[in-house]
Amino acid sequence: MDNNNKQDPNSRSNWQTVTMLVIAAILTFSVVSGMNSYLNSKRRQELSYNEFVKMIDTGEVETISIGNTEIKVTPKKGNTKYSQDLDYYVVRLEGDYKFVDRVLENEVVTNRENKDPSTILLILANYALPFLFLLFLMNFTMKRMGGGGIMGVGKSNAKMYVQKETGVTFKDVAGEDEAKESLTEIVDFLHNPGKYTKIGAKLPKGALLVGPPGTGKTLLAKAVAGEAHVPFYSLSGSDFVEMFVGVGASRVRDLFKNATENAPCIIFIDEIDAIGRSRDSRMGGNDEREQTLNQLLSEMDGFDSAKGLLVLGATNRPEILDPALLRPGRFDRRVIVDKPDLNGRINILKVHSKDVLLDESVDFKEIALATSGAVGADLANMMNEAAITAVKHGRGAVSQKDLFEAVEVVLVGKEKKDRIMSKEERRIVSYHEVGHALVSALQKHSEPVQKITIVPRTMGALATS
């Protein structure tokens, strides 16, 4: 199927939103127009003051309602001279001193004019309804953009966790011993600040977690909060960036204000490169992202680390971050979260197999040898795929065969069962894969080949070794 024919779900959702707003606008203004037509269906007719006096003298007036600037006149019913479909009025004449006597002599019922309900409805239809609709439209649009509505457009939308809610400690993180050691020092500082401040040491203002995707940077940040028993503010760098200039900077201010009030605590900004990208004069200056970055730099300079406020950032592209963000005094410590080695992969597999039923054939070392270069997220996915494969084949526990099948599915895709290779193609592919195995065997310090196969896979591989 041609990818160009596939419609983006976000685009479809945006079109649905626009359609709904257009329909709502048409309905609102149709209601306003209808109310205007209804309220103006009874026309007004002005009388001259002489005619008004004559009507009173001849007994043709039923009632009058006296307003500030005009008098509403209601003719007697049955009078064919004046239509019942018209509202008659006359402008008040302040110099008529006989007005009261004339009204009393002809026994005309006099009322103090109250505000006509139709006039109030007319004002609401013409002014209040369009204003409320525009207010709703702005609020709805900002919510669609993640701003939380008009009242919450500058508020930080960071998720706040307490220690019990994170549910993660260093026991749940495996394969990153060096990174855990660096972060353990920070946790110890939060627990026992006096031990460090006694000799003049200060808590680092920030620590930047750097490593490839899937190595466990977010998991490490949650583990720090779980070990430190302090509140944990978690959000992504893209949460700061909005369409309106100044919103991101306002959210940064609100985030640090809330964090300072709840100190000691940890602020974790995932994918910090979304706002921390290096400022380049070629891109122009005063845009939303740059203002947000400037505010973040200012806040990191301004808070007092002695209160126990720590900023953790995570990125897999440290080379594009602004130098001002990386300098000491902002992110004082860089923690490398690298791909796990052999022992690290074994420990990660053990962590992710805690809730999985395994049979006696499972050997994590063999799986770790076959997954060189895999990160923690890959290994977790392999363990889950193995469990699914075991269920699909009707087994009550995961076997070594299931794990190896899961490794191949995750790394090179599912087996192509409908691909028919000719005898010549199989021979060429076999030579190719044996060549890989021979080169690996001749290397002194390489990991041994675990399996050679010429079964084609869905990710473009004709064979694996």
ZADO-616175 format. One record per atom (N, C-alpha, C): x, z, y; residue in one letter. Coordinates in steps of 0.05 Angstrom, whole numbers, plus 5000, padded with zeros to 4 digits. Example, Ala and Ser with C-alpha at 12.3 -4.5 7.8 and 13.67 -1.06 7.14 Angstrom:
<nodes>
526451564886A/524651564910A/526451564934A/525751424955S/527351434979S/525851575001S/
</nodes>
This chain:
<nodes>
501750004976M/500050005000M/501850005025M/500949855045D/502549835070D/502150095085D/504450225093N/504350475107N/503050445135N/503150205146N/501950155172N/498950185172N/497750155148N/494850175146N/493850455143N/495750645139K/494950925136K/494551045164K/492351185166Q/491751315192Q/492851595193Q/494151665214D/495251935218D/492952125221D/492852345205P/490652545207P/490552665234P/492852715248N/492752835274N/491452645294N/492052375291S/490852175309S/487852165305S/487052175279R/484152175273R/482752415285R/484052645283S/482952895294S/482752875325S/484752755338N/484652735367N/482452545375N/482052325360W/479852145367W/477152285364W/476852445343Q/474352595339Q/473852785362Q/476052915371T/475753105394T/474852965419T/476152735425V/475452575449V/472552485447V/471652395423T/468852305420T/466952535425T/467552765414M/465752995419M/465653075448M/467853065462L/467853135491L/466252925507L/466452675500V/464952465515V/461952505510V/461252555485I/458352605479I/457352845494I/458953065495A/458153305509A/457853255539A/459653095550A/459453025579A/456952865585A/456352675568I/453952505572I/451452685571I/451352865550L/449053035547L/448753225571L/450953335581T/450853515604T/449753385628T/450853155635F/449953015659F/447152895656F/446352845631S/443552755626S/441652985632S/442353225623V/440753465629V/440553515659V/442853485673V/442853535702V/441053325716V/441253075707S/439652865720S/436652905714S/436052995689G/433253045682G/432053275698G/433653485701M/432653715717M/432253635746M/434053475757N/433753385784N/431153225787N/430653045768S/428252875769S/425753045767S/425853255749Y/423553425745Y/423053595770Y/425153715781L/424753895804L/424053745829L/424953495830N/424253335854N/421753165851N/420353205828S/418053045823S/415853095844S/415753335855K/413753405875K/415053365903K/414253155918R/415453095943R/414553285965R/416253305986R/415553476009R/414653296032R/412753406047Q/411753256070Q/411753436094Q/413053346115E/413153516140E/410753456158E/409653666169L/407353646188L/408453696216L/407153576235S/407753636263S/406553906269S/407654046289Y/406654306296Y/403754296307Y/403154076322N/400454046332N/398354006309N/399153846289E/397453816266E/397054076251E/399254236249F/399054496235F/397154676250F/397254686277V/395454856292V/392554756289V/392154496288K/389454386285K/388354456257K/390054446236M/389154516209M/388154806208M/389654996222I/388855276222I/386155306237I/385955166260D/383455196276D/381055086261D/381354876246T/379154756231T/378654876204T/380255086197G/379855226171G/380655066147G/382654896150E/383554726127E/385954846112E/386955086121V/389255206109V/388455436091V/389455426066E/388855646047E/390855876051E/393355816050T/395456016053T/397855896068T/399456066080I/402055986091I/404156176081I/406556076078S/408856236070S/410956206091S/411656426104I/413456416127I/416356456118I/417956256124G/420856276118G/422456326143G/425156306140N/426856346163N/426756116183N/426555876174T/426555646191T/424155466189T/422455506168E/420155336165E/417855496152E/415455386155I/413055506144I/411855316123I/411455416099K/410255256078K/407255286080K/405855056079V/402955046084V/401654946058V/399555106050T/397955026027T/395154966036T/394354706036P/391654646044P/389554746024P/387054776033K/384954866016K/384354655995K/383554745971K/382954565949K/380454415956K/380254175947G/377954005952G/378153845978G/380253895993N/380653746018N/381953476011N/380453266014T/381552996006T/383552886025T/383753006049K/385552916069K/388452966062K/388853186047Y/391553276039Y/391853266009Y/393953145999S/394353115970S/395453375958S/394553425934Q/395553665920Q/398353615908Q/399253375907D/401853305896D/404153335916D/403553405940L/405553425961L/405853715970L/408353785977D/408854045989D/409054006019D/407154136034Y/407054106063Y/408654336076Y/410054266097Y/411554466112Y/411654386141Y/412154586158V/412554546186V/414854716196V/416354606215V/418654756226V/417554966245V/418655206242R/417655436259R/418255386288R/416355466304L/416655446334L/416655726345L/418955816354E/419256096362E/417656166388E/416955966404G/415656016430G/412656046428G/411456016404D/408556026402D/407656326399D/406956446422Y/406256736421Y/403356776410Y/401756566409K/399056586399K/398856536369K/401156496356F/401156426328F/399756636311F/400556896315V/399457116299V/396457136304V/395657126329D/392757156335D/391156926322D/392256686323R/390856456312R/390556486281R/392656586268V/392556616239V/390556836232V/390557056247L/388657276241L/385757196246L/385257046267E/382456956274E/381356776252E/382956606240N/381956416220N/382356526191N/383156786189E/383356916163E/385056756143E/387356656153V/389256516136V/391056716121V/391256686095V/392856866079V/395856806085V/397257016092T/400056986100T/401857126081T/403956986072N/405957106053N/408657066064N/410457256057R/413257226063R/414457046042R/415756826050E/416656626031E/418956736014E/418556725988N/420556795969N/422156545961N/424456585950K/426056365942K/424656215919K/424255965923D/422855805903D/424555785878D/423455855854P/425055835830P/426055555825P/424555355833S/425455085829S/427955025845S/428155155869T/430655115885T/433055245872T/432655475860I/434855605845I/435755435822I/433755325807L/434455155785L/435854905794L/435054805817L/436354565827L/439254615834L/439754845846I/442554925852I/444154955826I/442955085806L/444355115781L/444954845768L/442954665769A/443354405757A/445454245770A/445554255797N/447454085812N/450254195813N/450554455812Y/453254575816Y/454254745793Y/452554925783A/453455115762A/454054975736A/452154795726L/452554675700L/455054495699L/455454315719P/457954155718P/460454325719P/460454545735F/462754725737F/463354855710F/461154965697L/461455095671L/462454895650L/461454645652F/462354445632F/465354385636F/466254355661L/469054305665L/470754545656L/469754785661L/471255025652L/471455025622L/469254965608F/469354955579F/471254735569F/471154505582L/472854285575L/475854355577L/476654485599M/479454575602M/480154775582M/478454975577N/479055175557N/479255065529N/477454875522F/477554755495F/480154585492F/480854435513T/483254275511T/485754445508T/485954675522M/488254845520M/488454975492M/486055045481K/486155155454K/487054955434K/486254695437R/487154495419R/490254455420R/491354515444M/494254495447M/495654745439M/494154945429G/495455195421G/495955395443G/494655355466G/495055535488G/493355785489G/491355805470G/489756035470G/487656045492G/487055815504G/485055805525G/486255855552G/484455835573I/485455865600I/486656135605I/485356355595M/486356625601M/488956685586M/489456525564G/491856595548G/493956375549G/493856205569V/495655975570V/498556065572V/499156275586G/501856365590G/502656595572G/500856665553K/501456895535K/503156805512K/504756985503S/506456925479S/504656945454S/504956745437N/503456735412N/505256805388N/507056985392A/508857075370A/507257245351A/507857215325K/506557385305K/508257635302K/506857865305M/508358115304M/507858245276M/509958325263Y/509858455237Y/511058735241Y/510158925225V/511559175222V/512959165196V/514559375190Q/516259365167Q/514759325141Q/512459455138K/510959435113K/509759155110K/509159015132E/507858755130E/509858535123E/512358565130T/514258355122T/514558345092T/514658575079G/514858585050G/517358475039G/519458445055V/521958325047V/524258505054V/526058555035T/528558705040T/530858535029T/533258645032F/535658505023F/535658464992F/534058624978K/533858584949K/532558324942K/530858224960D/529457974955D/531157724963D/533557774974V/535257554982V/537657554964V/538257324952A/540457294933A/542157054941A/544657064933G/546356824937G/547556804965G/547057004982E/548156995009E/549457255016E/551457335000D/552657595003D/554057635030D/555457425039E/556957445065E/554957475088E/552857315087A/550857335109A/549457605109A/548857715085K/547657975083K/549458195094K/552058155088E/553958355098E/554058365128E/554058135141S/554058125171S/551458245182S/549258195170L/546658295180L/546258595173L/547558685151T/547358975144T/548559145166T/550759045178E/551959195200E/549959235223E/548459025229I/546459035251I/544259235243I/543359235218V/541359415209V/542359705212V/544859755204D/545960015206D/546160115235D/546659925253F/546759995281F/544060075291F/541859935282L/539160015290L/538360285279L/539460345255H/538760605243H/540460835255H/542960785259N/544860995269N/546360895293N/544960865316P/546360765340P/548560955350P/548161215346G/550061405356G/552861375344G/552961295319K/555461255305K/557161045318K/555860845330Y/557360625342Y/557860675372Y/555760775385T/556060815414T/558061035420T/558561205400K/560461435404K/563261325411K/563961105400I/566660995405I/566460745424I/564060705436G/563760495456G/562860225446G/561960215421A/560959955410A/558059905420A/557359655423K/554759585432K/553459405411K/550759425409L/549259255391L/549358965401L/550058785383P/549958495391P/547158425402P/547158275424K/544558195435K/543157995418K/544657825404G/543457625388G/545257545365G/543957445344A/545457335321A/544157075314A/545756865310L/544756595304L/545256535275L/543056485260L/543256415232L/543456115230L/545656015219V/546255735217V/546655655188V/545255435181G/545555345153G/543655115148G/544054975125P/542354745118P/539454845113P/537554655114P/534754735108P/534454845080P/532855055078G/532155165052G/534055375041G/536055455058T/538055655048T/537155935052T/534955985066G/533856255067G/534256395094G/534456245116K/534956365142K/532556535151K/530156435148T/527756585155T/527456825137T/528056795111L/527857025093L/529757245101L/532157165109L/534157365117L/533257515142L/531957375161A/531057505185A/528857705179A/527057635161K/524957825152K/526158065137K/528258015122A/529558225108A/530858425127A/531958325149V/533158505169V/531058685181V/528658575187A/526558735198A/525558935177A/525358845152G/524459025130G/526359255125G/528959205128E/530959415124E/531159595148E/530759485172A/531159645196A/528659815203A/526359765190H/523859915195H/523159905225H/523259665237V/522559625265V/520559395266V/519059375288P/517259145292P/518858885292P/517558665283F/518858415279F/517058195292F/517958075314Y/516557855327Y/517557595316Y/515857435304S/516657185292S/515156945305S/516656745313L/515456495324L/517456275322L/516356025326S/518055795325S/518755705353S/521055565356G/521755465382G/519755275394G/518355125377S/516354935388S/513855085399S/513555345393D/511255495404D/511455525434D/513855505445F/514255545474F/513555295490F/513855055477V/513654805492V/510754715493V/509754675517E/507054575522E/507154345541E/504754225545M/504553995563M/504954075592M/504054315599F/504154405627F/506854535633F/508154445655V/510754555662V/510354845671V/512055025660G/511955305668G/510655485647G/509155365628V/507755525608V/509855645589V/511855495580G/513855595562G/515355825574G/516155795599A/517656015612A/515956265614A/513356225620S/511556455622S/511356595595S/511256445573R/511156565546R/513656715539R/515956605548V/518456755543V/518457025557V/517557025582R/517357275597R/515457475583R/513157375574D/511257545561D/512257655535D/513757485520L/514857575494L/516857795498L/518757765517F/520757975521F/519558225533F/517458195549K/516058425560K/514858595538K/513458465519N/512258605497N/514358725479N/516558575474A/518658675457A/519958925469A/520458915495T/521659145508T/519959395506T/517359355509E/515459585507E/515459705479E/516059535458N/516059635430N/518859675419N/520859675436A/523659715426A/523959985413A/525660005392P/527259795381P/525659605364P/526359345367C/524959135352C/526758895350C/525758695334I/527258445330I/525558215338I/526658025353I/525357775360I/526657555343I/525157415327F/526257195311F/525056935321F/526756745330I/525956485339I/527056275319I/525256175303D/525955975283D/526155695296D/527855525286E/528155255297E/528655275327E/530655435335I/531155485363I/532155235377I/533055035362D/533954785375D/531654635389D/529154715383A/526854585397A/526954645427A/527954875435I/528154945463I/531054975473I/532855005454G/535655065461G/537454815461G/536254585460R/537854335460R/539554315485R/541954215482S/543854195505S/542554045528S/542854155552R/541854025576R/543653795584R/542353565587D/543853315593D/542753195618D/544553135637S/543753025663S/542352755660S/542952615638R/541752355635R/538752375629R/537852605619M/535052635612M/533352725635M/534552755659G/533052865681G/533053165681G/531953285702G/532453575704G/530153755699G/528153755717N/526353985718N/523953945700N/524353925674D/522153895655D/521554155642D/519454155626E/518454405613E/520554535595E/521854375578R/523754485559R/526054615573R/527054495594E/529354605609E/528654865623E/526254875634Q/525355125647Q/525055345627Q/524055275603T/523855475581T/526555585573T/528455395570L/531155485562L/532455655584L/532055585609N/533255745631N/532056025631N/529456045625Q/528156305625Q/529156475601Q/529556345578L/530656485555L/533456585560L/535156425573L/537856515580L/537756745599L/535956735619S/535656955638S/534757215624S/532757195606E/531757435592E/533957555574E/535457385561M/537557495543M/539757625559M/540157545584D/542157675601D/541057935612D/538357945615G/537158175630G/536558415614G/535958385587F/535058625573F/537458805565F/536859055561D/538959255554D/539059285524D/541259205511S/541459225482S/541559505472S/542059695490A/542159985482A/539460075473A/537259935481K/534560015473K/533959925445K/535759765432G/535259675405G/533659415403G/533959245423L/532658985422L/534658775412L/533858635391L/535658435379L/534258165377L/535657955384V/534557685382V/535957535359V/534357445340L/535457285318L/534456995322L/536256805319G/535556525321G/536356385295G/534956175288A/535656025264A/535555725271A/537555575261T/537655295265T/539355165243T/538754915237N/540554755219N/542054545235N/541854555262R/543354365278R/544754505302R/546754675296P/548054825317P/549554655337P/550254415329E/551954245346E/550454135370E/547754145370I/546154035392I/545254265411I/545954515405L/545054735422L/546754745448L/545454845469D/546854865495D/549055075494D/551355005505P/553655205504P/552955465517P/551255465538A/550555715551A/549055895533A/547655785513L/546155955494L/547956075473L/550155935467L/551956025445L/554156215455L/554456245480R/556756405490R/556356705483R/558456855480P/558257145476P/556757275499P/555057475492G/553357605511G/550457515508G/550057295494R/547357205487R/547157205456R/548257005443F/548457015414F/551357095408F/551757355405D/554457455401D/555557395373D/553857355354R/554757325326R/553457085313R/555056925300R/554056695285R/554256755255R/552056755242V/551956815213V/551456555198V/553456485182I/553256235166I/551656285141I/549556135137V/547856155113V/548255895098V/550255895080D/551055645067D/549555605040D/550055375028K/548855325001K/550155514981K/548655624962P/549755824944P/551655704923P/553655864915D/555455784894D/554155834867D/555755814845L/554655844818L/553356114814L/554856324820N/553656594817N/551256634835N/551456524859G/549156544877G/546656414866G/546956174853R/544656044842R/543556194818R/545256324803I/544256494781I/542656724791I/543556854812N/542157084823N/539456994836N/539556754849I/537056654861I/534956604840I/535856474818L/533956424796L/532756684785L/534456894784K/533457154774K/531357264793K/531757234819V/529857334838V/527157194836V/527256934833H/524756774832H/523456784805H/524756894785S/523556914759S/522357184753S/522257364773K/521257634768K/518457634758K/516757454768D/513957454760D/513257234741D/515357104729V/514856884711V/515556974682V/513856904663L/514356964635L/516356774624L/518556874613L/520756714602L/521056774572L/521756564557D/522356614528D/525356664525D/526156714500E/528956794494E/530956564497E/529956314499S/531856084501S/532956044529S/531856174549V/532656124577V/535456234582V/537056064594D/539856144602D/540256044630D/540156234649F/540356164677F/543056034685F/545156104670K/547755994676K/547855684672K/546555594650E/546455314645E/544855164667E/542655294676I/541055174697I/542655164723I/544155374728A/545755384753A/547955174752A/549155134728L/551154924726L/550054644731L/547454604724A/546154344727A/545054304755A/545154504772T/543854484799T/545954514821T/548254404818S/550354424839S/549254294865S/549554444887G/548654334913G/545754414919G/544354534901A/541554604906A/541454864923A/539554874941V/539155114958V/536955294946V/536555524959G/534655714948G/531855604946G/530955434965A/528255324964A/528055134941A/530154974935D/530054794912D/529754954886D/531255174883L/531255334859L/528555464855L/527255554877A/524655674875A/522555464866A/522955224877N/521155004869N/521454934839N/524054934830M/524554874802M/523255074784M/523455334791M/522255544774M/519155504773M/517955434796N/515055394796N/514255144780N/515854924782E/515354684767E/515554744737E/517554904729A/517854974701A/515455124690A/514355304706A/511955454698A/509555264695A/509355074714I/507154884712I/507454704687I/509954624681T/510454464657T/509754614632T/510454874631A/509855034607A/506855054603A/505355084624V/502355104622V/501254834613V/502354614623K/501454344616K/501754284587K/503854394575H/504454354546H/503254574529H/501754754540G/500354954525G/502055184515G/504355234529R/506055464521R/505455704539R/505855934527G/505256184541G/507656294557G/510056174555A/512356264569A/514156014575A/515756044596V/517555824604V/519955814586V/520655584576S/522955544559S/525255404575S/527555394562Q/529855254574Q/529254954578Q/527754844560K/527054554562K/525254514587K/523454694592D/521754674616D/523454684641D/525454864641L/527154894665L/528754634670L/529854524649F/531454274652F/529654044662F/527254034651E/525353824660E/524753864689E/524454124698A/523754174726A/526154104744A/528654144734V/530954074750V/530953774755V/530453614735E/530353324738E/528053234756E/525753364754V/523453284771V/524053334800V/525353574806V/525853644834V/528153474845V/530253424830L/532553284840L/532252984841L/531152864819V/531052564818V/528152464813V/526152624812G/523452534809G/522452534780G/519852464777K/518652464751K/519452214735K/519352244709E/520152024691E/518151794694E/519351554696K/517651304697K/517051214668K/514651244660K/513951184632K/513150894628K/512650754650D/511750474648D/514050274654D/516450374659R/518650204666R/520050104640R/519949844636I/521249734612I/523849594620I/526049694608M/528649584614M/529549394591M/530749184599S/531748994578S/534249114565S/535048994543K/537349094528K/539949084546K/540148864561E/542548834578E/542549044600E/540149104612E/540049304633E/540749584623E/539749644599R/540449904587R/543449934582R/544749714573R/547649714568R/549149764594R/548349624616I/549749654642I/549449934652I/546950044651V/546450314661V/547950514644V/548150474618S/549650654601S/552550664608S/553750434613Y/556550424621Y/556950574648Y/555050534665H/555250654692H/555250964689H/553351064674E/553151354671E/555451474656E/556351334635V/558751434620V/561151444639V/561351254657G/563551254677G/563451504693G/561051584703H/560751834717H/561852064701H/561052074676A/561752304658A/564752304654A/566052074649L/568952064645L/570452154669L/569652074693V/570952154718V/570752454721V/568452564715S/568052854717S/569753004697S/569952894673A/571553034652A/574453024658A/575452824672L/578352804679L/579052984702L/577153074718Q/577653254740Q/578253534729Q/580153664740K/580953934729K/579054154738K/578054134763H/576454364773H/573554294778H/572554084766S/569754004770S/567954144748S/565354164754E/563554284735E/562954084713E/562654174688P/562253994666P/559553854667P/559353614656V/556853464655V/554953604635V/552553644643Q/550553784626Q/548853594610Q/548253354622K/546453174608K/546852894619K/546752694600I/546752414608I/544252284597I/542852134615T/540451994606T/540151734621T/538951534608I/538451284621I/535451244626I/533951464628V/531151454634V/530751424664V/529351214673P/529051174702P/527151384714P/527651444739R/526051654753R/524651534778R/522751674788T/521051574810T/522551564837T/524751704840M/526151714865M/528351504866M/528051284851G/529951064853G/532251074833G/532451284817A/534651314799A/534051174773A/535750994764L/535450854738L/536351034715L/538151234722A/539151424702A/540351654717A/541051864702T/542352104713T/544452204694T/546452344706S/548452464690S/549452714705S/
</nodes>
